[in-house]
Amino acid sequence: MNDELMISCMQIITYVGTARSCYINAIQSAKEGNFEEAEQLMKEGEENFVQGHNGHGDLLAKEARGELGNAGLILIHAEDQLMSAEGFHTIAEEFIDLYKKLADKQ
């Protein structure tokens, strides 16, 4: 595996890991009734997720052109982290909506 591929994979992992953390923190903020903070964390998470997603798209394009060779386990890990962050995004949106509805009923 070349250094460029390793760096790209680590960037994906970093961006989507940050996104996932933002989504989890957004749930906690919503649970505490801090909806503005939750929305800001969701926005920050989405910005990081897009960066990771774009990096992944670049690697897919290189793969399609036959430029990656043997990507190895690090790319699989990066893709796993990407999908995990995407799942947490969906869960966070649902929890925030639920906490808002519960707060409105009080």
N, CA, C and O atoms as CSV, one atom per row, in Angstrom:
chain,resi,resn,atom,element,x,y,z
A,1,MET,N,N,0.847,-1.172,0.000
A,1,MET,CA,C,0.000,0.000,0.000
A,1,MET,C,C,0.898,1.242,0.000
A,1,MET,O,O,1.873,1.326,0.748
A,2,ASN,N,N,0.546,2.190,-0.849
A,2,ASN,CA,C,1.371,3.385,-0.918
A,2,ASN,C,C,0.954,4.398,0.151
A,2,ASN,O,O,-0.128,4.310,0.731
A,3,ASP,N,N,1.842,5.358,0.390
A,3,ASP,CA,C,1.609,6.357,1.435
A,3,ASP,C,C,0.372,7.208,1.151
A,3,ASP,O,O,-0.362,7.554,2.077
A,4,GLU,N,N,0.133,7.546,-0.108
A,4,GLU,CA,C,-1.018,8.372,-0.465
A,4,GLU,C,C,-2.329,7.683,-0.091
A,4,GLU,O,O,-3.246,8.317,0.431
A,5,LEU,N,N,-2.409,6.390,-0.361
A,5,LEU,CA,C,-3.614,5.633,-0.008
A,5,LEU,C,C,-3.782,5.570,1.506
A,5,LEU,O,O,-4.890,5.730,2.016
A,6,MET,N,N,-2.697,5.339,2.216
A,6,MET,CA,C,-2.756,5.271,3.680
A,6,MET,C,C,-3.235,6.603,4.249
A,6,MET,O,O,-4.075,6.625,5.149
A,7,ILE,N,N,-2.714,7.701,3.740
A,7,ILE,CA,C,-3.124,9.023,4.210
A,7,ILE,C,C,-4.601,9.255,3.908
A,7,ILE,O,O,-5.334,9.748,4.765
A,8,SER,N,N,-5.045,8.908,2.707
A,8,SER,CA,C,-6.459,9.078,2.344
A,8,SER,C,C,-7.364,8.283,3.265
A,8,SER,O,O,-8.395,8.788,3.707
A,9,CYS,N,N,-6.995,7.058,3.557
A,9,CYS,CA,C,-7.807,6.219,4.449
A,9,CYS,C,C,-7.850,6.798,5.859
A,9,CYS,O,O,-8.907,6.820,6.490
A,10,MET,N,N,-6.721,7.261,6.349
A,10,MET,CA,C,-6.681,7.837,7.692
A,10,MET,C,C,-7.497,9.124,7.763
A,10,MET,O,O,-8.110,9.411,8.790
A,11,GLN,N,N,-7.509,9.896,6.686
A,11,GLN,CA,C,-8.338,11.098,6.657
A,11,GLN,C,C,-9.814,10.737,6.720
A,11,GLN,O,O,-10.581,11.373,7.443
A,12,ILE,N,N,-10.212,9.728,5.972
A,12,ILE,CA,C,-11.607,9.274,6.011
A,12,ILE,C,C,-11.962,8.862,7.437
A,12,ILE,O,O,-12.988,9.282,7.972
A,13,ILE,N,N,-11.125,8.049,8.042
A,13,ILE,CA,C,-11.374,7.560,9.404
A,13,ILE,C,C,-11.482,8.726,10.377
A,13,ILE,O,O,-12.357,8.736,11.243
A,14,THR,N,N,-10.603,9.700,10.238
A,14,THR,CA,C,-10.617,10.863,11.135
A,14,THR,C,C,-11.881,11.687,10.959
A,14,THR,O,O,-12.545,12.022,11.939
A,15,TYR,N,N,-12.221,12.017,9.714
A,15,TYR,CA,C,-13.411,12.831,9.460
A,15,TYR,C,C,-14.685,12.145,9.935
A,15,TYR,O,O,-15.494,12.751,10.636
A,16,VAL,N,N,-14.865,10.895,9.560
A,16,VAL,CA,C,-16.128,10.245,9.920
A,16,VAL,C,C,-16.161,9.869,11.399
A,16,VAL,O,O,-17.239,9.774,11.986
A,17,GLY,N,N,-15.001,9.656,12.004
A,17,GLY,CA,C,-14.958,9.437,13.451
A,17,GLY,C,C,-15.392,10.688,14.201
A,17,GLY,O,O,-16.124,10.613,15.188
A,18,THR,N,N,-14.934,11.831,13.725
A,18,THR,CA,C,-15.359,13.105,14.309
A,18,THR,C,C,-16.857,13.294,14.105
A,18,THR,O,O,-17.559,13.730,15.017
A,19,ALA,N,N,-17.343,12.971,12.922
A,19,ALA,CA,C,-18.772,13.094,12.639
A,19,ALA,C,C,-19.584,12.225,13.599
A,19,ALA,O,O,-20.577,12.680,14.168
A,20,ARG,N,N,-19.164,10.995,13.772
A,20,ARG,CA,C,-19.891,10.085,14.665
A,20,ARG,C,C,-19.906,10.628,16.091
A,20,ARG,O,O,-20.935,10.569,16.764
A,21,SER,N,N,-18.787,11.149,16.552
A,21,SER,CA,C,-18.730,11.741,17.894
A,21,SER,C,C,-19.681,12.926,18.015
A,21,SER,O,O,-20.359,13.082,19.030
A,22,CYS,N,N,-19.729,13.754,16.987
A,22,CYS,CA,C,-20.664,14.885,16.992
A,22,CYS,C,C,-22.102,14.405,17.096
A,22,CYS,O,O,-22.895,14.981,17.840
A,23,TYR,N,N,-22.445,13.362,16.361
A,23,TYR,CA,C,-23.808,12.843,16.390
A,23,TYR,C,C,-24.168,12.297,17.776
A,23,TYR,O,O,-25.271,12.521,18.273
A,24,ILE,N,N,-23.240,11.591,18.380
A,24,ILE,CA,C,-23.480,11.052,19.727
A,24,ILE,C,C,-23.633,12.191,20.729
A,24,ILE,O,O,-24.521,12.158,21.581
A,25,ASN,N,N,-22.770,13.194,20.628
A,25,ASN,CA,C,-22.870,14.348,21.520
A,25,ASN,C,C,-24.153,15.130,21.278
A,25,ASN,O,O,-24.715,15.699,22.214
A,26,ALA,N,N,-24.621,15.164,20.042
A,26,ALA,CA,C,-25.880,15.839,19.733
A,26,ALA,C,C,-27.046,15.151,20.441
A,26,ALA,O,O,-27.947,15.818,20.949
A,27,ILE,N,N,-27.028,13.835,20.472
A,27,ILE,CA,C,-28.073,13.090,21.189
A,27,ILE,C,C,-28.048,13.466,22.669
A,27,ILE,O,O,-29.093,13.725,23.267
A,28,GLN,N,N,-26.862,13.496,23.250
A,28,GLN,CA,C,-26.741,13.848,24.665
A,28,GLN,C,C,-27.235,15.272,24.932
A,28,GLN,O,O,-27.914,15.523,25.928
A,29,SER,N,N,-26.891,16.199,24.039
A,29,SER,CA,C,-27.349,17.583,24.199
A,29,SER,C,C,-28.866,17.668,24.122
A,29,SER,O,O,-29.494,18.371,24.914
A,30,ALA,N,N,-29.455,16.951,23.169
A,30,ALA,CA,C,-30.917,16.947,23.043
A,30,ALA,C,C,-31.561,16.329,24.276
A,30,ALA,O,O,-32.599,16.803,24.738
A,31,LYS,N,N,-30.966,15.295,24.803
A,31,LYS,CA,C,-31.483,14.639,26.007
A,31,LYS,C,C,-31.541,15.622,27.170
A,31,LYS,O,O,-32.439,15.561,28.010
A,32,GLU,N,N,-30.559,16.537,27.205
A,32,GLU,CA,C,-30.510,17.543,28.267
A,32,GLU,C,C,-31.354,18.777,27.938
A,32,GLU,O,O,-31.408,19.723,28.725
A,33,GLY,N,N,-32.012,18.765,26.776
A,33,GLY,CA,C,-32.858,19.883,26.387
A,33,GLY,C,C,-32.125,21.007,25.674
A,33,GLY,O,O,-32.703,22.065,25.430
A,34,ASN,N,N,-30.861,20.791,25.338
A,34,ASN,CA,C,-30.058,21.800,24.635
A,34,ASN,C,C,-30.178,21.581,23.125
A,34,ASN,O,O,-29.251,21.079,22.489
A,35,PHE,N,N,-31.310,21.957,22.565
A,35,PHE,CA,C,-31.589,21.655,21.162
A,35,PHE,C,C,-30.760,22.486,20.184
A,35,PHE,O,O,-30.398,22.004,19.111
A,36,GLU,N,N,-30.464,23.715,20.547
A,36,GLU,CA,C,-29.610,24.525,19.671
A,36,GLU,C,C,-28.212,23.919,19.571
A,36,GLU,O,O,-27.624,23.847,18.492
A,37,GLU,N,N,-27.698,23.489,20.714
A,37,GLU,CA,C,-26.385,22.843,20.719
A,37,GLU,C,C,-26.436,21.535,19.925
A,37,GLU,O,O,-25.503,21.211,19.190
A,38,ALA,N,N,-27.518,20.798,20.078
A,38,ALA,CA,C,-27.668,19.541,19.339
A,38,ALA,C,C,-27.658,19.797,17.838
A,38,ALA,O,O,-27.000,19.081,17.082
A,39,GLU,N,N,-28.384,20.813,17.415
A,39,GLU,CA,C,-28.417,21.135,15.982
A,39,GLU,C,C,-27.044,21.566,15.477
A,39,GLU,O,O,-26.652,21.208,14.367
A,40,GLN,N,N,-26.312,22.331,16.284
A,40,GLN,CA,C,-24.972,22.749,15.891
A,40,GLN,C,C,-24.038,21.544,15.774
A,40,GLN,O,O,-23.232,21.461,14.847
A,41,LEU,N,N,-24.150,20.627,16.705
A,41,LEU,CA,C,-23.335,19.415,16.649
A,41,LEU,C,C,-23.682,18.564,15.430
A,41,LEU,O,O,-22.800,17.972,14.808
A,42,MET,N,N,-24.961,18.507,15.094
A,42,MET,CA,C,-25.367,17.770,13.896
A,42,MET,C,C,-24.759,18.414,12.653
A,42,MET,O,O,-24.269,17.722,11.762
A,43,LYS,N,N,-24.796,19.739,12.603
A,43,LYS,CA,C,-24.223,20.448,11.461
A,43,LYS,C,C,-22.722,20.187,11.364
A,43,LYS,O,O,-22.202,19.907,10.284
A,44,GLU,N,N,-22.040,20.278,12.488
A,44,GLU,CA,C,-20.595,20.001,12.510
A,44,GLU,C,C,-20.324,18.564,12.072
A,44,GLU,O,O,-19.393,18.305,11.309
A,45,GLY,N,N,-21.136,17.641,12.554
A,45,GLY,CA,C,-20.981,16.247,12.165
A,45,GLY,C,C,-21.178,16.057,10.670
A,45,GLY,O,O,-20.419,15.335,10.024
A,46,GLU,N,N,-22.194,16.704,10.125
A,46,GLU,CA,C,-22.468,16.575,8.695
A,46,GLU,C,C,-21.329,17.134,7.852
A,46,GLU,O,O,-20.988,16.569,6.813
A,47,GLU,N,N,-20.736,18.248,8.297
A,47,GLU,CA,C,-19.604,18.824,7.571
A,47,GLU,C,C,-18.424,17.854,7.541
A,47,GLU,O,O,-17.770,17.689,6.511
A,48,ASN,N,N,-18.160,17.219,8.674
A,48,ASN,CA,C,-17.076,16.237,8.726
A,48,ASN,C,C,-17.402,14.997,7.907
A,48,ASN,O,O,-16.544,14.445,7.219
A,49,PHE,N,N,-18.664,14.568,7.993
A,49,PHE,CA,C,-19.060,13.389,7.232
A,49,PHE,C,C,-18.869,13.616,5.735
A,49,PHE,O,O,-18.385,12.734,5.026
A,50,VAL,N,N,-19.248,14.791,5.261
A,50,VAL,CA,C,-19.102,15.108,3.833
A,50,VAL,C,C,-17.626,15.029,3.425
A,50,VAL,O,O,-17.307,14.523,2.349
A,51,GLN,N,N,-16.737,15.523,4.272
A,51,GLN,CA,C,-15.308,15.451,3.969
A,51,GLN,C,C,-14.859,13.989,3.840
A,51,GLN,O,O,-14.140,13.628,2.908
A,52,GLY,N,N,-15.292,13.165,4.781
A,52,GLY,CA,C,-14.945,11.744,4.712
A,52,GLY,C,C,-15.572,11.059,3.510
A,52,GLY,O,O,-14.929,10.245,2.847
A,53,HIS,N,N,-16.816,11.386,3.231
A,53,HIS,CA,C,-17.524,10.798,2.097
A,53,HIS,C,C,-16.846,11.181,0.783
A,53,HIS,O,O,-16.694,10.346,-0.108
A,54,ASN,N,N,-16.440,12.443,0.665
A,54,ASN,CA,C,-15.754,12.885,-0.542
A,54,ASN,C,C,-14.422,12.163,-0.725
A,54,ASN,O,O,-14.058,11.782,-1.837
A,55,GLY,N,N,-13.706,11.982,0.372
A,55,GLY,CA,C,-12.447,11.230,0.305
A,55,GLY,C,C,-12.679,9.803,-0.152
A,55,GLY,O,O,-11.894,9.254,-0.925
A,56,HIS,N,N,-13.747,9.208,0.324
A,56,HIS,CA,C,-14.087,7.849,-0.083
A,56,HIS,C,C,-14.435,7.809,-1.565
A,56,HIS,O,O,-14.037,6.890,-2.281
A,57,GLY,N,N,-15.177,8.808,-2.018
A,57,GLY,CA,C,-15.522,8.884,-3.444
A,57,GLY,C,C,-14.287,8.989,-4.318
A,57,GLY,O,O,-14.217,8.383,-5.387
A,58,ASP,N,N,-13.313,9.763,-3.858
A,58,ASP,CA,C,-12.056,9.879,-4.605
A,58,ASP,C,C,-11.354,8.524,-4.719
A,58,ASP,O,O,-10.829,8.168,-5.774
A,59,LEU,N,N,-11.355,7.781,-3.619
A,59,LEU,CA,C,-10.724,6.454,-3.660
A,59,LEU,C,C,-11.481,5.505,-4.577
A,59,LEU,O,O,-10.866,4.703,-5.278
A,60,LEU,N,N,-12.802,5.586,-4.581
A,60,LEU,CA,C,-13.590,4.738,-5.479
A,60,LEU,C,C,-13.279,5.049,-6.939
A,60,LEU,O,O,-13.191,4.146,-7.771
A,61,ALA,N,N,-13.116,6.330,-7.240
A,61,ALA,CA,C,-12.765,6.714,-8.612
A,61,ALA,C,C,-11.392,6.162,-8.993
A,61,ALA,O,O,-11.205,5.687,-10.113
A,62,LYS,N,N,-10.441,6.222,-8.079
A,62,LYS,CA,C,-9.109,5.675,-8.339
A,62,LYS,C,C,-9.177,4.160,-8.537
A,62,LYS,O,O,-8.496,3.599,-9.396
A,63,GLU,N,N,-10.009,3.515,-7.727
A,63,GLU,CA,C,-10.184,2.060,-7.857
A,63,GLU,C,C,-10.748,1.722,-9.236
A,63,GLU,O,O,-10.300,0.774,-9.881
A,64,ALA,N,N,-11.725,2.496,-9.679
A,64,ALA,CA,C,-12.339,2.258,-10.989
A,64,ALA,C,C,-11.328,2.428,-12.128
A,64,ALA,O,O,-11.435,1.780,-13.169
A,65,ARG,N,N,-10.362,3.296,-11.915
A,65,ARG,CA,C,-9.324,3.504,-12.926
A,65,ARG,C,C,-8.153,2.525,-12.767
A,65,ARG,O,O,-7.184,2.576,-13.525
A,66,GLY,N,N,-8.254,1.641,-11.784
A,66,GLY,CA,C,-7.197,0.654,-11.565
A,66,GLY,C,C,-5.951,1.210,-10.907
A,66,GLY,O,O,-4.865,0.650,-11.056
A,67,GLU,N,N,-6.098,2.312,-10.177
A,67,GLU,CA,C,-4.952,2.987,-9.587
A,67,GLU,C,C,-4.646,2.583,-8.148
A,67,GLU,O,O,-3.607,2.974,-7.617
A,68,LEU,N,N,-5.513,1.819,-7.508
A,68,LEU,CA,C,-5.304,1.517,-6.095
A,68,LEU,C,C,-4.457,0.285,-5.841
A,68,LEU,O,O,-3.721,0.235,-4.855
A,69,GLY,N,N,-4.547,-0.684,-6.691
A,69,GLY,CA,C,-3.817,-1.923,-6.412
A,69,GLY,C,C,-4.438,-2.637,-5.226
A,69,GLY,O,O,-5.658,-2.788,-5.159
A,70,ASN,N,N,-3.612,-3.075,-4.295
A,70,ASN,CA,C,-4.067,-3.800,-3.116
A,70,ASN,C,C,-4.314,-2.807,-1.979
A,70,ASN,O,O,-3.374,-2.372,-1.312
A,71,ALA,N,N,-5.579,-2.454,-1.763
A,71,ALA,CA,C,-5.912,-1.442,-0.760
A,71,ALA,C,C,-5.786,-1.968,0.664
A,71,ALA,O,O,-5.366,-1.230,1.555
A,72,GLY,N,N,-6.135,-3.203,0.889
A,72,GLY,CA,C,-5.934,-3.806,2.198
A,72,GLY,C,C,-6.972,-3.447,3.244
A,72,GLY,O,O,-8.011,-2.847,2.968
A,73,LEU,N,N,-6.635,-3.844,4.447
A,73,LEU,CA,C,-7.540,-3.747,5.591
A,73,LEU,C,C,-7.858,-2.301,5.976
A,73,LEU,O,O,-8.966,-2.027,6.437
A,74,ILE,N,N,-6.927,-1.380,5.803
A,74,ILE,CA,C,-7.162,-0.006,6.223
A,74,ILE,C,C,-8.319,0.629,5.449
A,74,ILE,O,O,-9.085,1.405,6.019
A,75,LEU,N,N,-8.453,0.313,4.171
A,75,LEU,CA,C,-9.577,0.843,3.393
A,75,LEU,C,C,-10.887,0.220,3.870
A,75,LEU,O,O,-11.906,0.908,3.938
A,76,ILE,N,N,-10.877,-1.046,4.195
A,76,ILE,CA,C,-12.080,-1.699,4.724
A,76,ILE,C,C,-12.489,-1.038,6.038
A,76,ILE,O,O,-13.672,-0.800,6.282
A,77,HIS,N,N,-11.502,-0.746,6.879
A,77,HIS,CA,C,-11.792,-0.072,8.149
A,77,HIS,C,C,-12.370,1.320,7.894
A,77,HIS,O,O,-13.328,1.717,8.557
A,78,ALA,N,N,-11.811,2.059,6.954
A,78,ALA,CA,C,-12.309,3.399,6.622
A,78,ALA,C,C,-13.757,3.319,6.154
A,78,ALA,O,O,-14.585,4.135,6.559
A,79,GLU,N,N,-14.064,2.354,5.312
A,79,GLU,CA,C,-15.435,2.192,4.825
A,79,GLU,C,C,-16.383,1.797,5.953
A,79,GLU,O,O,-17.526,2.253,5.995
A,80,ASP,N,N,-15.913,0.957,6.859
A,80,ASP,CA,C,-16.716,0.559,8.009
A,80,ASP,C,C,-17.040,1.771,8.877
A,80,ASP,O,O,-18.175,1.930,9.327
A,81,GLN,N,N,-16.061,2.613,9.109
A,81,GLN,CA,C,-16.273,3.813,9.906
A,81,GLN,C,C,-17.238,4.774,9.214
A,81,GLN,O,O,-18.066,5.410,9.866
A,82,LEU,N,N,-17.126,4.869,7.911
A,82,LEU,CA,C,-18.028,5.715,7.124
A,82,LEU,C,C,-19.475,5.265,7.304
A,82,LEU,O,O,-20.356,6.086,7.558
A,83,MET,N,N,-19.714,3.989,7.176
A,83,MET,CA,C,-21.070,3.456,7.304
A,83,MET,C,C,-21.586,3.591,8.739
A,83,MET,O,O,-22.767,3.861,8.957
A,84,SER,N,N,-20.703,3.404,9.702
A,84,SER,CA,C,-21.094,3.565,11.103
A,84,SER,C,C,-21.537,4.996,11.376
A,84,SER,O,O,-22.558,5.221,12.027
A,85,ALA,N,N,-20.770,5.964,10.878
A,85,ALA,CA,C,-21.129,7.368,11.078
A,85,ALA,C,C,-22.461,7.686,10.418
A,85,ALA,O,O,-23.268,8.432,10.972
A,86,GLU,N,N,-22.691,7.128,9.246
A,86,GLU,CA,C,-23.953,7.359,8.560
A,86,GLU,C,C,-25.124,6.825,9.381
A,86,GLU,O,O,-26.170,7.469,9.469
A,87,GLY,N,N,-24.949,5.659,9.974
A,87,GLY,CA,C,-25.989,5.092,10.826
A,87,GLY,C,C,-26.248,5.941,12.060
A,87,GLY,O,O,-27.399,6.149,12.445
A,88,PHE,N,N,-25.174,6.432,12.683
A,88,PHE,CA,C,-25.343,7.297,13.850
A,88,PHE,C,C,-26.045,8.601,13.491
A,88,PHE,O,O,-26.786,9.151,14.307
A,89,HIS,N,N,-25.821,9.093,12.290
A,89,HIS,CA,C,-26.515,10.309,11.847
A,89,HIS,C,C,-28.023,10.085,11.868
A,89,HIS,O,O,-28.777,10.907,12.389
A,90,THR,N,N,-28.443,8.985,11.305
A,90,THR,CA,C,-29.871,8.666,11.255
A,90,THR,C,C,-30.438,8.502,12.661
A,90,THR,O,O,-31.513,9.020,12.964
A,91,ILE,N,N,-29.727,7.791,13.505
A,91,ILE,CA,C,-30.184,7.579,14.877
A,91,ILE,C,C,-30.255,8.906,15.627
A,91,ILE,O,O,-31.215,9.157,16.355
A,92,ALA,N,N,-29.247,9.752,15.453
A,92,ALA,CA,C,-29.224,11.042,16.143
A,92,ALA,C,C,-30.413,11.901,15.732
A,92,ALA,O,O,-31.054,12.520,16.581
A,93,GLU,N,N,-30.714,11.944,14.434
A,93,GLU,CA,C,-31.873,12.719,13.983
A,93,GLU,C,C,-33.153,12.236,14.658
A,93,GLU,O,O,-33.982,13.042,15.080
A,94,GLU,N,N,-33.308,10.930,14.756
A,94,GLU,CA,C,-34.508,10.363,15.369
A,94,GLU,C,C,-34.588,10.689,16.858
A,94,GLU,O,O,-35.649,11.063,17.358
A,95,PHE,N,N,-33.466,10.548,17.566
A,95,PHE,CA,C,-33.469,10.846,19.002
A,95,PHE,C,C,-33.733,12.324,19.256
A,95,PHE,O,O,-34.497,12.664,20.159
A,96,ILE,N,N,-33.123,13.198,18.484
A,96,ILE,CA,C,-33.332,14.632,18.674
A,96,ILE,C,C,-34.800,14.977,18.452
A,96,ILE,O,O,-35.385,15.740,19.220
A,97,ASP,N,N,-35.385,14.423,17.417
A,97,ASP,CA,C,-36.808,14.651,17.159
A,97,ASP,C,C,-37.656,14.155,18.325
A,97,ASP,O,O,-38.593,14.834,18.746
A,98,LEU,N,N,-37.336,12.987,18.841
A,98,LEU,CA,C,-38.073,12.427,19.974
A,98,LEU,C,C,-37.941,13.309,21.207
A,98,LEU,O,O,-38.933,13.592,21.877
A,99,TYR,N,N,-36.722,13.744,21.509
A,99,TYR,CA,C,-36.526,14.598,22.679
A,99,TYR,C,C,-37.245,15.938,22.529
A,99,TYR,O,O,-37.740,16.484,23.514
A,100,LYS,N,N,-37.306,16.466,21.325
A,100,LYS,CA,C,-38.052,17.707,21.094
A,100,LYS,C,C,-39.537,17.495,21.364
A,100,LYS,O,O,-40.184,18.328,21.999
A,101,LYS,N,N,-40.069,16.386,20.885
A,101,LYS,CA,C,-41.493,16.101,21.102
A,101,LYS,C,C,-41.797,15.913,22.589
A,101,LYS,O,O,-42.829,16.367,23.083
A,102,LEU,N,N,-40.892,15.242,23.292
A,102,LEU,CA,C,-41.084,15.055,24.729
A,102,LEU,C,C,-41.020,16.388,25.471
A,102,LEU,O,O,-41.783,16.616,26.410
A,103,ALA,N,N,-40.108,17.269,25.050
A,103,ALA,CA,C,-39.977,18.581,25.691
A,103,ALA,C,C,-41.206,19.437,25.434
A,103,ALA,O,O,-41.622,20.199,26.307
A,104,ASP,N,N,-41.793,19.321,24.245
A,104,ASP,CA,C,-42.990,20.086,23.915
A,104,ASP,C,C,-44.202,19.665,24.747
A,104,ASP,O,O,-45.101,20.469,24.991
A,105,LYS,N,N,-44.224,18.409,25.177
A,105,LYS,CA,C,-45.357,17.892,25.939
A,105,LYS,C,C,-45.272,18.250,27.427
A,105,LYS,O,O,-46.236,18.064,28.169
A,106,GLN,N,N,-44.128,18.758,27.852
A,106,GLN,CA,C,-43.968,19.058,29.280
A,106,GLN,C,C,-44.483,20.413,29.622
A,106,GLN,O,O,-44.424,20.821,30.782
